[in-house]
């Protein structure tokens, strides 16, 4: 799709003003709006729903995906990332997804979006999980720059893409065909 540095205008939307304020603090160059995405009147080349779909109640999923579909321009992309079923269901989540269930749900609810690519990401080795649990837990966080660099290299390198059924998150890229 391209790099973020080539994107001239970025718009972030969340219904929570608190979430918008938090995001704005880290990315002052982005235009943020505290509103429902369904209220947007413009379309975009790329629409990203990062770790959002699992927070949407079951009855509202179809409408949310239809909104994403409508926000994408002709030839535009919709990128969706969600936790995979490899992870235990969080109390704030309604569901986690398998590659198949994510693709099927988007196809059913937003039929104009066609799956281009789906990756399972962050599939850490057992040693990584063991070390992470001992250096960052509810009791303390061990900050060692050399160790952090090593862990980050692993997360961005061999652990970035997992084999089917092993990734902790799914990232799917959908394309909206041209409007005739």
C-alpha positions in Angstrom: 0.0 0.0 0.0 2.9 2.4 0.7 4.6 4.0 3.5 3.0 6.4 6.0 5.5 9.1 5.2 3.9 9.3 1.7 0.4 9.9 3.1 -0.3 13.6 2.9 -3.4 13.7 5.1 -4.3 11.3 8.0 -7.6 11.4 9.8 -8.1 9.5 13.1 -11.6 8.8 14.3 -12.9 7.3 17.6 -16.2 7.8 19.5 -14.2 8.3 22.7 -12.9 11.9 23.3 -10.5 10.4 25.8 -9.0 8.0 23.2 -8.7 10.9 20.7 -6.9 13.0 23.3 -4.5 10.2 24.0 -3.8 9.6 20.3 -3.4 13.3 19.6 -0.7 13.5 22.3 1.4 11.0 20.4 0.6 12.1 16.9 0.0 15.9 16.8 0.4 15.9 13.0 -2.8 13.8 12.5 -6.2 15.3 12.2 -8.3 13.6 14.9 -12.1 13.6 15.4 -14.1 12.4 18.3 -17.1 11.0 16.4 -18.6 7.9 15.0 -16.9 6.8 11.7 -20.4 6.4 10.2 -20.8 10.2 10.4 -17.8 10.9 8.1 -18.9 12.3 4.7 -15.6 11.7 2.8 -13.9 8.7 1.4 -10.2 7.6 1.8 -7.6 5.7 -0.2 -6.8 3.6 2.9 -9.1 2.9 5.8 -7.6 1.2 8.9 -9.4 -0.5 11.7 -6.6 -1.5 14.1 -7.7 -3.7 17.0 -11.3 -2.3 16.8 -13.5 -5.0 15.4 -13.3 -7.2 18.5 -14.7 -4.4 20.6 -17.9 -4.0 18.5 -21.0 -5.8 19.9 -22.2 -8.7 17.7 -25.3 -6.9 16.6 -23.3 -3.9 15.3 -20.5 -5.7 13.4 -22.3 -5.8 10.1 -23.0 -2.0 10.2 -19.4 -1.3 11.2 -17.9 -3.3 8.4 -20.4 -1.7 5.9 -19.2 1.7 7.2 -15.5 0.7 6.5 -16.5 -0.4 3.1 -18.3 2.9 2.4 -15.3 5.0 3.6 -12.9 3.4 1.1 -12.6 5.1 -2.3 -13.0 3.1 -5.5 -9.7 1.1 -5.8 -9.1 1.9 -2.1 -8.0 -0.5 0.6 -9.5 -1.4 4.0 -6.9 -2.8 6.5 -8.3 -4.7 9.5 -6.2 -6.1 12.4 -7.7 -8.2 15.1 -6.6 -10.6 17.9 -6.5 -14.2 16.7 -8.1 -17.1 18.4 -4.6 -18.1 19.6 -5.0 -15.6 22.4 -7.3 -16.0 25.3 -10.5 -13.9 25.0 -10.0 -10.6 26.8 -12.9 -9.4 29.0 -13.1 -6.2 26.9 -13.5 -8.2 23.7 -16.6 -9.8 22.2 -14.7 -12.2 20.0 -11.3 -13.1 18.5 -10.9 -14.4 14.9 -9.4 -17.2 12.9 -8.2 -16.3 9.4 -11.2 -18.0 8.0 -13.8 -16.4 10.3 -12.4 -12.9 9.7 -12.5 -13.3 5.9 -16.0 -14.8 6.0 -17.4 -12.1 8.2 -16.0 -9.3 6.1 -17.3 -11.0 2.9 -20.8 -11.5 4.4 -21.1 -7.9 5.8 -19.1 -5.9 3.2 -19.3 -7.9 -0.1 -17.6 -5.1 -2.1 -14.4 -5.7 -0.2 -12.1 -8.4 -1.7 -9.4 -10.0 0.4 -6.0 -9.3 -1.1 -3.7 -10.5 1.7 -4.0 -11.9 5.2 -1.1 -12.4 7.6 -0.8 -13.9 11.0 1.6 -11.7 12.9 3.7 -11.9 16.0 4.2 -15.6 16.6 6.9 -15.5 19.3 9.0 -18.5 20.2 8.5 -20.2 23.6 11.8 -18.6 24.9 10.4 -15.2 24.0 7.1 -15.8 25.9 9.0 -17.2 28.9 11.4 -14.2 29.0 8.6 -11.6 28.4 6.6 -13.1 31.3 9.5 -12.7 33.7 10.6 -9.2 32.6 7.2 -7.5 32.2 4.4 -8.6 34.5 1.9 -7.2 37.0 4.6 -6.9 39.7 7.4 -5.1 37.8 8.9 -4.2 34.4 12.6 -4.8 33.9 14.1 -2.1 31.7 17.4 -3.3 30.1 18.1 -1.4 26.8 20.2 -4.3 25.4 17.5 -6.9 26.2 14.8 -4.6 24.9 16.7 -4.2 21.6 17.1 -8.0 21.3 13.4 -8.6 22.0 12.4 -5.9 19.5 14.6 -7.4 16.8 13.0 -10.8 17.4 9.4 -9.3 17.3 10.2 -7.4 14.1 12.2 -10.2 12.5 11.5 -14.0 12.8 8.4 -13.6 15.0 6.8 -10.9 12.8 4.9 -13.4 10.6 3.5 -16.6 11.9 2.5 -19.8 10.2 -1.3 -20.5 9.9 -2.8 -20.8 13.3 0.2 -19.4 15.3 0.0 -15.6 15.0 -1.4 -13.6 17.9 -2.9 -11.1 15.6 -4.4 -11.2 12.1 -3.9 -8.3 9.6 -6.1 -8.4 6.5 -5.9 -6.1 3.5 -9.1 -5.8 1.5 -9.5 -3.9 -1.8 -12.6 -2.1 -3.0 -13.0 -2.6 -6.7 -13.7 0.3 -9.1 -17.1 1.8 -9.1 -18.5 1.5 -12.6 
